Amino acid sequence: MKESKKLLTCFLALALIMAFVPGLWAEETAMININKASVEELSQLKGIGPAYAERIVEYREAHGPFKQAEDIQKIPGIGPKTWEDNQGRISVE
């Protein structure tokens, strides 16, 4: 009886973990349109905090929409490493 309780407890714990992990993973890998995203949304990108996110918004307001996702590197302080870390998550559509 003890073994079946342990097994049931482990199964329930595993089920709970599996229920929450996909939601966390999806948020981390969601595409972010740098032409429309808010400061809060932009801050979800790796290496982009609120200050850089604000720079992105200010840049697009001053210069118009980004033509390519790679253009995020035109923001002072955002370089190839940040682009590389986020290139699969950034869109301009």
Sequence and secondary structure as in RCSB ss.txt:
>XXXX:A:sequence
MKESKKLLTCFLALALIMAFVPGLWAEETAMININKASVEELSQLKGIGPAYAERIVEYREAHGPFKQAEDIQKI
PGIGPKTWEDNQGRISVE
>XXXX:A:secstr
 HHHHHHHHHHHHHHHHHHHHHHHHHHHH  EETTT  HHHHTTSTT  HHHHHHHHHHHHHH S SSGGGGGGS
TT  HHHHHHHTTTEE  
